[in-house]
């Protein structure tokens, strides 16, 4: 079956600690997501974002080198992440530090990257004067054709680098190409039951399932046509020999999720109830929300939770919603894939979310309801500036998006924006779907 989707290429930033990888990430994304510190290894969690340059959007990953309880200089973790990036990313930015020159670890990483068939760009960082520009020539000895000297802290040279990054990438836009079949991806941490739930859906051993975490490699697409449902299931899966399962699985779980989310309309986030809700689960949820995908949370292995009573489900659900705040309006289903408990209910919720994502509200009905809501609770006066909202409309977009036309839009605070979103959600069913709200000058 042929289908079309929006796909963004992935750029990974690699290098030894304290060369400025996170600073470069912040510069490229235009945000301060990564923690920046002079202490090596401060990037304890991988950070994932999106960027756009020259009309081309791409995913970007900031890798870290921190290993808990390790007295080594994070070298094993760095090697693992470079190997993963070599396999999974499309473009590799190898960052080095002009102030220290070439170190043995730079040499080791360079030797690994030279074996890759991926596009590798050498980034000599901290080049902020003429002498350092001359010093950067030393790094040509690492053997890479593309070398860019820059200072990520002040931005000089990053434009030329980004021109090189997007060279050869296909143009993409904000519009997803619609197909007549919902595309639902299964994401989550390794060994949460992603492949198993697909096998239950289709009623066969479509995906290899083992007890070893990380037996999945590439996305597997499965057409599901049963019980009056027609769905394309995207499992972040593939077949890999057990002997080769020794990579950094946390890094893999998110880089796979990035690719699957780019292809999907709705995602099913699998959480392992026997392990509880982890920070990695929340990171994957936040990634799906940032990409404006519909979300259903499936809490798997519920049969393994001991000492359950009538309140356990409510308490667990409340805990999840507290962790994923402020976007709490998400279906949560408690399942057991091995016992086949409530598994098909997950698909029902996913299809409901898919319909919610496509919902369009007539402008007249939207104004009739929302203007009354605003009249009852108008936006507060900020710095002596009153705000008057006169009109609201839903924008033509693949994600539910609403524009409020008003006076002094820059003075509207997040609290009031959240209030309007909650009012839209309470009046119209957008459960499981992130909403965009914009304020424009009337």
C-alpha positions, 0 to 999 in steps of 0.5 A: 500500500502506498501512502504519503506523509511528512518526514523530517530528516534527523541531525545529531550533534556528537562529540566529547564533553564540554565542546559546546554541543548544547550551546550549538543545539540552543543556537540552532533551535533558537531555544534554551532547552539544553542546560549549558554549564562549564562542567563536563557531562552536564547534559544528562538527558538527551534533548530533542527539538525541531529547527527550520532553515531555508524553508526546510524543517528537520529534527535535531538531537543534542547528545550527552555523555553522562553515565551515572556512577561512572568514574570514567570520563563518560567515554563508553557512553559517548562511543555508544551514542556516536554509534547510534547517531551513525545508524539512525541520524541522517546528518552528523555534526561532529563538534570539537573545541579549538581551545584544546586542539585535537584530543585522543577522544576526538581522534577516536570519535573521528575514526568511528565517523569516518566509517559512516556512510552518513553526511558528517560535518566537522564543527570547530567551536569557540572560534571567536577571533582571528588567531582561533580561526587560524588554529582551526586549520589543525582539525583538517587532519581529522579527515573530513571534507566539510569543516566549519569554524564558528562560535555557537555562543555568539552565533557567528558562522552558524548560518554557513553551517546550516546551509551545509546541513540542509544541502540535499534535504528535500523541502517540506511544509507545515501541511501533511498530505492527507490519506484515507486511512488513519496512521497510528504509531506505537511508541514507548520505552524498550520492552514496554510491549509495543511489538506485542500489542501489534501482534495482538491487534493483527492476530499473528506474530507479525513482529519478532517479540523477545524478552530482551529490550531493544529488539526493534530497529526500523519502523514496521507498517502493518495494515489492520482491517478487522472489526470495521476498522481500517488503520495503518499501524506504525510500530517503532520496530524491526528485526535485530539479532539478540547478539547485537542488542547492546546499545544505549536503549534510552537514546534509541527509544526516543530517536525511533519515536521521532521517526514514527511520529513524523509518519503518524496522525495519532500515537499510542504511548505504551507505559510499563505499569510494573516499572511506573511512570518514568522521566523517559515516558514523560519525555516521549509524551512531551515529544509527541505533544510538541509535534502536535500528534494525537495521543493515547496512553496505554498502561501495559502489564496492569496484571503485574501490579500487586495489591490493586483495589477499587481506587488503584486505577483512579490514583494511577491515572491522577498521578499520570495526569499530574506528571503530563500537565498542563496537557492532561486531556488525554485518554488513559487505558489500563491494559494487559497485552499478554492477557489480552485485556482491553487491548482493542479498547486502545484502538477505539480511543486512538480512532476517537482521537483521530476524529477529534484531530480532524474536527472543525467548528463552525465560526458562527457557533464558535463565536456564539459560545466563546464570546459569552465565555469571554464576557463572563471572564474577560482577560485581566488588565495588564500594565494598564492595558485593557484587552478586548477580544472581538472575534474567534475562528478556527484556522485551516490547519492539520492541528486544531488551531484557533485565532482570537482577534483582539486589542493588545494581544501581546499583553495576554498572559499564559494563564488566560490562554490556558483558560480559553483552551480549557473552555474550548476543550469543555465545549467541543471534544478535542480529547487527546489532541494538542491545540494551538491558540493564537492572538492577533491584532483585530 
